[in-house]
Amino acid sequence: MARGRISRLSVRDIRFPTSLGGHGSDAMHTDPDYSAAYVILETDAEDGLKGYGITFTLGRGTEVVVCAVNALAHHVLNRDLGDIVGDFRGFYRQLTSDGQLRWIGPEKGVVHLATAAILNAVWDLWAKQEGKPLWKLLVDMDPRRLLSCIDFRYITDVLTEEEAHEILQRGQVGKREREEQMLTEGYPAYTTSCAWLGYPDATLQQLCSEALKDGWTRFKVKVGADLQDDIRRCQLIRNMIGPEKTLMMDANQRWDVPEAVEWMARLAEFRPLWIEEPTSPDDILGHAAISKALAPLGIGVATGEQCHNRVIFKQLLQAKALQFLQIDSCRLGSVNENLAVLLMAKKFDVPVCPHAGGVGLCELVQHLIIFDFISVSASLKDS
């Protein structure tokens, strides 16, 4: 198939004033304006298809990501899409190893966010040309072809390409049945929409009541700013959802390590499944200490939405620092890098629960988690 030459890349700075209603507010981000650097790829192919890709941001700073996208654009323009996907590992490495731009990375921060936006657009265009949703493109792909999209550099000490191939081969068993299950039942999810930290009690109760009527059984509440207020709000939510439904908590990196342990010991009575981002996302050993301390309380640690790259995830898994791994479709280097993390999570037998909720994140990440269930994890345990 003639894929076409990428003839145009445009990028938009799109923002929504979510801060006005406290939507998306948490202990560290009190006034977020949900935003996206929105990339559009066009080709000279007669099909007229376009590839759309985003990376998620919180308002100011989006313009910096837009600048980074434009700085990377020359790697994409005038390239044949067939050549790109034919050597996707090489193209990924070309973007992430730009000899000048990698100095302000590498594979982290603004440059990596921009990389994700471009790569998300490439994957979208490829899937459209194949006439499939992204998850189906991934599920149907030959394991060797799939692995050729992944850069295994820096992670071969825990996952080699051959080990990854073995995981995908094992995932062939029952694959058709799991795909049918996803088509008929969908993938389980939780809601955070009723418990943003900036919401007054009346709004929290109203939205929680509506979510229960809509059939939600898993709820996440933002915590971390004030202990007594957290106790009150968690009690309010637990009373509303009852003892059987699942409750998770998210501190958005607010605490030091000892503080996280002490705070969660006080909130343990509400039986949270996990505490998300209890401390700095870069503190691997801190997460490990928190995980060890909270294990007797039956509370897991979840993190990942601000993990820079597959190397950080590798170390979190090695250190047994998390019980729930949260990939992000835009923080990591798009689908390519997320595939590497999904395979590592499978090797360490850690369930994946993606980060989503912002502009476009749910739409993007659903493809990754459906692929994970059908082809990699083959499990809905703890989901």
Backbone torsions as a table, in degrees:
resi	resn	phi	psi	omega
1	MET	NA	132.7	176.5
2	ALA	-77.3	109.9	-174.9
3	ARG	-74.2	-32.1	-177.5
4	GLY	98.3	152.1	178.5
5	ARG	-89.7	135.5	178.4
6	ILE	-74.2	110.6	-171.8
7	SER	-99.6	-18.0	-176.8
8	ARG	-152.5	136.5	170.9
9	LEU	-125.5	124.0	174.1
10	SER	-124.3	152.1	-179.1
11	VAL	-139.6	135.9	-176.8
12	ARG	-118.3	148.9	175.1
13	ASP	-100.7	105.0	-175.1
14	ILE	-114.8	127.0	-177.1
15	ARG	-134.5	149.1	176.8
16	PHE	-124.2	138.2	-175.4
17	PRO	-81.0	55.2	-177.0
18	THR	-65.3	-21.4	-179.4
19	SER	-63.5	-25.0	-177.1
20	LEU	-63.3	-29.9	-180.0
21	GLY	-109.6	7.8	-178.9
22	GLY	74.8	9.0	-179.5
23	HIS	-69.0	131.0	-179.2
24	GLY	84.4	2.3	-176.0
25	SER	-75.1	142.3	177.5
26	ASP	-146.6	-172.2	-172.8
27	ALA	-66.1	-22.2	-178.8
28	MET	-111.7	-21.7	-178.0
29	HIS	-122.2	87.5	-171.5
30	THR	-82.7	-20.0	-177.1
31	ASP	-138.2	55.0	-176.6
32	PRO	-74.4	138.7	168.2
33	ASP	-109.5	102.7	-175.4
34	TYR	-57.8	130.6	-170.1
35	SER	-146.1	170.7	177.6
36	ALA	-154.1	141.0	162.7
37	ALA	-87.4	115.5	-167.3
38	TYR	-109.9	111.8	-174.9
39	VAL	-100.2	137.6	176.2
40	ILE	-125.6	124.1	176.7
41	LEU	-107.4	132.9	176.0
42	GLU	-122.3	150.5	179.1
43	THR	-123.5	172.9	176.0
44	ASP	-91.6	9.7	178.6
45	ALA	-69.2	150.6	-176.6
46	GLU	-72.7	-14.4	-178.2
47	ASP	-69.7	-18.5	177.7
48	GLY	71.8	9.0	-178.6
49	LEU	-71.0	149.2	176.9
50	LYS	-125.1	151.0	175.6
51	GLY	-105.7	131.1	-178.6
52	TYR	-115.3	131.7	179.8
53	GLY	-141.6	147.0	179.3
54	ILE	-131.4	162.8	159.5
55	THR	-133.0	140.7	-172.1
56	PHE	-86.8	137.8	176.4
57	THR	-139.7	-177.1	-175.5
58	LEU	-123.0	30.1	175.7
59	GLY	114.3	-117.3	177.9
60	ARG	-56.6	134.0	-173.6
61	GLY	110.6	-21.2	177.3
62	THR	-59.7	-36.3	-179.8
63	GLU	-64.0	-28.1	177.9
64	VAL	-70.8	-40.0	177.2
65	VAL	-64.3	-41.0	177.6
66	VAL	-58.3	-43.0	177.1
67	CYS	-61.2	-40.0	180.0
68	ALA	-67.6	-37.5	175.4
69	VAL	-59.4	-47.2	179.7
70	ASN	-63.1	-33.9	179.1
71	ALA	-69.0	-25.3	179.3
72	LEU	-93.7	-9.9	-170.1
73	ALA	-58.1	-32.0	-176.1
74	HIS	-64.6	-19.9	176.8
75	HIS	-71.8	-20.6	-172.9
76	VAL	-104.6	-42.0	-173.9
77	LEU	-61.5	139.6	178.9
78	ASN	66.8	13.7	173.9
79	ARG	-94.4	142.4	175.9
80	ASP	-77.3	131.3	-178.4
81	LEU	-59.5	-37.2	177.6
82	GLY	-60.7	-38.4	178.0
83	ASP	-67.4	-38.2	-179.9
84	ILE	-64.0	-53.5	-176.3
85	VAL	-75.0	-19.1	175.9
86	GLY	-71.9	-23.3	174.8
87	ASP	-137.4	61.2	-172.8
88	PHE	-65.9	-35.1	176.9
89	ARG	-61.2	-44.3	179.1
90	GLY	-65.1	-39.4	179.4
91	PHE	-67.4	-42.3	176.4
92	TYR	-56.9	-46.6	-178.0
93	ARG	-67.3	-33.6	177.2
94	GLN	-62.2	-43.9	178.8
95	LEU	-65.2	-43.3	-174.1
96	THR	-84.2	-7.8	-178.0
97	SER	-118.0	20.9	176.0
98	ASP	-50.9	122.4	-170.0
99	GLY	-59.1	-22.4	179.5
100	GLN	-104.3	-42.3	-176.6
101	LEU	-72.9	-27.2	-177.4
102	ARG	-65.5	-17.6	178.0
103	TRP	-61.9	-31.1	178.1
104	ILE	-97.2	18.8	169.0
105	GLY	-115.7	-107.1	-19.5
106	PRO	-80.0	142.3	179.8
107	GLU	53.6	42.8	174.1
108	LYS	-160.4	165.4	173.5
109	GLY	69.2	-153.6	-171.9
110	VAL	-60.3	-41.3	-178.0
111	VAL	-63.9	-38.0	-179.8
112	HIS	-72.5	-35.7	174.7
113	LEU	-60.9	-42.8	178.5
114	ALA	-65.1	-40.5	176.0
115	THR	-57.8	-44.0	179.8
116	ALA	-61.2	-42.4	-179.1
117	ALA	-61.8	-44.1	179.7
118	ILE	-66.0	-47.4	-178.3
119	LEU	-65.8	-36.4	175.7
120	ASN	-59.2	-38.9	178.3
121	ALA	-68.2	-38.4	177.8
122	VAL	-62.7	-47.0	179.6
123	TRP	-62.7	-39.7	179.5
124	ASP	-62.1	-43.9	-179.8
125	LEU	-65.5	-42.8	178.4
126	TRP	-60.5	-47.1	-179.5
127	ALA	-62.2	-40.3	179.4
128	LYS	-64.3	-40.7	179.2
129	GLN	-66.0	-28.4	176.7
130	GLU	-83.7	-7.7	179.8
131	GLY	71.2	30.2	-176.9
132	LYS	-133.7	151.1	166.3
133	PRO	-66.0	157.8	-175.3
134	LEU	-56.1	-44.1	-177.6
135	TRP	-60.0	-37.2	-179.1
136	LYS	-71.9	-37.3	174.4
137	LEU	-56.8	-44.5	-179.3
138	LEU	-69.3	-44.3	-178.3
139	VAL	-62.4	-39.4	-176.5
140	ASP	-81.7	-12.3	-174.0
141	MET	-71.5	139.3	173.8
142	ASP	-57.3	136.5	-177.2
143	PRO	-52.6	-41.0	179.7
144	ARG	-64.9	-40.2	178.6
145	ARG	-64.7	-42.2	179.2
146	LEU	-60.2	-46.2	-177.7
147	LEU	-67.0	-24.9	178.8
148	SER	-69.4	-10.9	177.3
149	CYS	-86.6	-10.4	-171.5
150	ILE	-102.3	136.2	171.8
151	ASP	-91.5	109.2	-178.2
152	PHE	-86.5	2.5	179.8
153	ARG	-58.9	135.7	178.4
154	TYR	80.5	-3.8	-178.8
155	ILE	-123.5	4.9	-176.5
156	THR	-68.9	-13.2	175.9
157	ASP	-72.6	-17.5	175.8
158	VAL	-119.2	-23.4	-179.0
159	LEU	-148.6	111.6	175.3
160	THR	-89.3	166.5	178.6
161	GLU	-63.7	-35.5	179.2
162	GLU	-67.4	-39.8	176.9
163	GLU	-64.1	-40.1	177.9
164	ALA	-62.8	-38.3	178.3
165	HIS	-64.8	-39.6	177.5
166	GLU	-62.3	-39.8	177.7
167	ILE	-61.2	-46.7	-180.0
168	LEU	-66.1	-35.2	177.5
169	GLN	-65.8	-42.2	176.8
170	ARG	-63.5	-32.0	179.8
171	GLY	-70.3	-10.2	177.6
172	GLN	-69.2	-26.3	-178.5
173	VAL	-71.4	121.8	179.0
174	GLY	77.1	9.2	-175.1
175	LYS	-62.5	-43.6	-178.4
176	ARG	-62.2	-40.4	179.3
177	GLU	-66.2	-39.5	179.5
178	ARG	-68.4	-35.6	177.0
179	GLU	-63.7	-43.4	178.1
180	GLU	-62.8	-37.5	177.8
181	GLN	-61.7	-42.5	179.0
182	MET	-65.9	-38.3	-179.3
183	LEU	-68.2	-31.7	-177.0
184	THR	-94.5	-32.9	-173.3
185	GLU	-111.8	-27.0	-174.6
186	GLY	79.6	178.1	-177.5
187	TYR	-104.7	138.0	-179.1
188	PRO	-61.2	148.2	-179.2
189	ALA	-144.9	165.2	174.0
190	TYR	-120.9	168.4	178.6
191	THR	-121.0	138.9	171.6
192	THR	-109.5	-8.2	-167.2
193	SER	-63.5	-18.9	-177.2
194	CYS	-98.1	-0.5	-171.7
195	ALA	-137.1	38.9	172.1
196	TRP	-65.7	148.5	-171.8
197	LEU	-64.5	-29.5	-177.6
198	GLY	-82.9	-0.5	-178.4
199	TYR	-79.3	138.5	170.5
200	PRO	-71.5	163.7	-176.6
201	ASP	-57.3	-38.8	-177.5
202	ALA	-62.3	-41.6	178.6
203	THR	-67.5	-43.9	178.1
204	LEU	-56.6	-47.7	-178.4
205	GLN	-65.5	-41.8	179.9
206	GLN	-62.2	-48.1	-177.6
207	LEU	-69.4	-35.3	177.5
208	CYS	-65.7	-41.8	178.1
209	SER	-63.0	-42.3	178.7
210	GLU	-65.3	-39.1	179.5
211	ALA	-64.8	-40.1	178.1
212	LEU	-62.7	-41.8	178.6
213	LYS	-64.2	-31.8	179.6
214	ASP	-79.8	-3.9	175.0
215	GLY	97.6	9.2	179.1
216	TRP	-68.2	140.3	179.7
217	THR	-123.0	-5.3	-178.3
218	ARG	-128.4	125.6	-173.5
219	PHE	-128.9	139.6	176.4
220	LYS	-119.5	136.5	-178.7
221	VAL	-120.1	138.9	176.7
222	LYS	-80.9	135.4	-179.9
223	VAL	-136.5	175.4	168.6
224	GLY	120.0	-15.6	-176.2
225	ALA	-88.5	-40.6	-177.1
226	ASP	-147.0	121.3	-172.9
227	LEU	-62.2	-48.7	-177.9
228	GLN	-62.7	-37.6	177.9
229	ASP	-67.6	-37.8	176.9
230	ASP	-62.4	-44.2	179.5
231	ILE	-59.4	-45.6	-178.9
232	ARG	-63.9	-46.4	-177.3
233	ARG	-69.3	-39.5	178.2
234	CYS	-65.6	-37.7	176.5
235	GLN	-64.1	-40.4	179.2
236	LEU	-61.4	-46.4	-178.4
237	ILE	-70.2	-43.8	-179.7
238	ARG	-61.2	-39.3	177.7
239	ASN	-63.1	-35.9	-177.8
240	MET	-74.9	-42.4	-174.2
241	ILE	-88.0	-15.5	178.7
242	GLY	85.8	172.1	-173.2
243	PRO	-75.5	-20.6	-172.3
244	GLU	-88.5	-24.8	-176.9
245	LYS	-79.7	157.0	-173.0
246	THR	-86.4	135.5	177.1
247	LEU	-122.6	132.2	174.2
248	MET	-120.6	159.1	179.7
249	MET	-128.7	149.7	-175.2
250	ASP	-139.2	117.6	-178.1
251	ALA	-98.5	-6.2	176.8
252	ASN	48.6	47.0	171.3
253	GLN	71.7	22.1	-169.9
254	ARG	-74.9	-31.8	-164.5
255	TRP	-103.8	157.2	161.0
256	ASP	-75.6	167.2	-174.6
257	VAL	-61.4	-52.3	179.4
258	PRO	-61.4	-37.6	179.4
259	GLU	-62.5	-39.7	179.6
260	ALA	-61.8	-43.1	-179.6
261	VAL	-65.5	-45.1	-178.8
262	GLU	-65.6	-43.4	-177.3
263	TRP	-63.6	-45.1	-177.7
264	MET	-71.7	-26.2	174.1
265	ALA	-62.5	-33.6	178.5
266	ARG	-76.7	-27.8	-178.5
267	LEU	-94.5	-0.5	-176.0
268	ALA	-63.0	-25.9	-177.8
269	GLU	-61.4	-20.8	-178.7
270	PHE	-90.7	4.9	173.1
271	ARG	53.5	57.3	176.4
272	PRO	-72.2	142.8	175.5
273	LEU	-68.8	-39.7	179.6
274	TRP	-151.1	161.3	164.2
275	ILE	-111.8	124.3	-176.0
276	GLU	-96.5	138.5	178.5
277	GLU	41.9	62.4	-178.1
278	PRO	-70.6	-23.2	-177.7
279	THR	-146.4	-167.6	-178.3
280	SER	-53.6	133.1	-179.8
281	PRO	-64.9	-15.7	179.0
282	ASP	-88.7	-9.6	-174.1
283	ASP	-89.5	85.4	-176.9
284	ILE	-65.8	-47.8	-179.4
285	LEU	-69.1	-30.5	175.2
286	GLY	-64.3	-43.3	176.0
287	HIS	-62.8	-37.5	179.0
288	ALA	-64.2	-41.3	179.0
289	ALA	-65.0	-41.7	179.0
290	ILE	-64.8	-43.7	179.5
291	SER	-58.5	-44.1	-179.4
292	LYS	-65.7	-40.3	-177.6
293	ALA	-71.1	-32.8	-175.3
294	LEU	-90.0	-13.2	-178.7
295	ALA	-54.9	-44.0	179.1
296	PRO	-63.3	-20.6	178.9
297	LEU	-88.2	-3.1	-179.7
298	GLY	76.2	21.6	-178.3
299	ILE	-110.0	124.8	176.8
300	GLY	-89.5	168.8	175.3
301	VAL	-113.1	133.2	177.4
302	ALA	-121.6	140.2	175.8
303	THR	-163.1	165.3	176.7
304	GLY	149.3	-22.8	-173.8
305	GLU	-65.1	-22.0	176.3
306	GLN	-121.0	23.6	171.4
307	CYS	-76.2	126.6	-170.5
308	HIS	-63.2	-40.7	-167.9
309	ASN	-163.1	179.6	-177.9
310	ARG	-63.6	-24.8	-178.5
311	VAL	-69.5	-41.8	176.4
312	ILE	-62.7	-44.0	177.2
313	PHE	-61.6	-40.6	178.3
314	LYS	-55.6	-47.4	-176.9
315	GLN	-71.1	-36.3	175.6
316	LEU	-60.5	-40.9	178.1
317	LEU	-69.0	-42.9	179.1
318	GLN	-60.7	-38.4	-175.9
319	ALA	-85.8	1.5	-176.1
320	LYS	53.4	44.5	-173.0
321	ALA	-94.3	-4.2	178.5
322	LEU	-148.0	148.6	177.6
323	GLN	-107.1	-12.5	177.3
324	PHE	-138.0	123.1	-175.6
325	LEU	-100.6	127.0	-173.9
326	GLN	-114.5	90.3	174.5
327	ILE	-66.4	158.6	176.8
328	ASP	-131.6	133.2	-174.4
329	SER	-72.4	-12.8	-176.3
330	CYS	-123.3	-23.7	178.8
331	ARG	-72.2	-44.8	173.9
332	LEU	-79.1	172.7	-178.9
333	GLY	-75.7	62.2	174.6
334	SER	61.2	-155.0	-175.0
335	VAL	-61.0	-41.6	-175.4
336	ASN	-52.9	-52.5	-176.7
337	GLU	-74.6	-32.9	177.7
338	ASN	-64.4	-33.5	176.3
339	LEU	-60.3	-41.3	178.6
340	ALA	-61.4	-41.8	-177.3
341	VAL	-71.5	-39.2	176.2
342	LEU	-58.4	-41.9	-179.5
343	LEU	-69.8	-38.0	175.5
344	MET	-64.6	-41.5	179.2
345	ALA	-60.2	-39.8	178.0
346	LYS	-63.3	-43.0	-179.9
347	LYS	-61.4	-37.9	-179.1
348	PHE	-89.0	1.2	178.0
349	ASP	57.7	43.5	176.7
350	VAL	-110.3	126.5	-179.0
351	PRO	-68.5	147.2	179.5
352	VAL	-103.8	128.7	174.6
353	CYS	-132.1	99.1	-168.9
354	PRO	-63.8	153.0	170.1
355	HIS	-80.5	133.2	179.2
356	ALA	-152.8	-167.3	174.1
357	GLY	111.0	-28.3	-179.6
358	GLY	-87.3	-170.8	-176.3
359	VAL	-57.1	111.3	175.3
360	GLY	77.5	-9.4	-174.2
361	LEU	-66.3	-42.0	179.8
362	CYS	-62.0	-41.4	-178.8
363	GLU	-65.0	-37.1	179.7
364	LEU	-75.7	-48.3	-168.6
365	VAL	-74.7	-21.2	178.6
366	GLN	-60.7	-33.0	179.2
367	HIS	-67.1	-37.9	-179.0
368	LEU	-68.6	-42.7	-175.8
369	ILE	-75.8	-31.4	175.8
370	ILE	-67.4	-42.4	174.0
371	PHE	-59.8	-43.9	-179.2
372	ASP	-57.2	-46.8	-178.8
373	PHE	-65.3	-44.1	-175.4
374	ILE	-71.6	-42.6	-168.6
375	SER	-111.0	-17.4	-173.2
376	VAL	-121.3	-69.7	-172.4
377	SER	-74.6	-38.3	-178.3
378	ALA	56.4	28.3	-175.2
379	SER	-146.5	143.4	172.5
380	LEU	-109.6	16.5	179.1
381	LYS	-60.9	132.5	178.1
382	ASP	62.3	18.6	-179.9
383	SER	-95.1	NA	NA
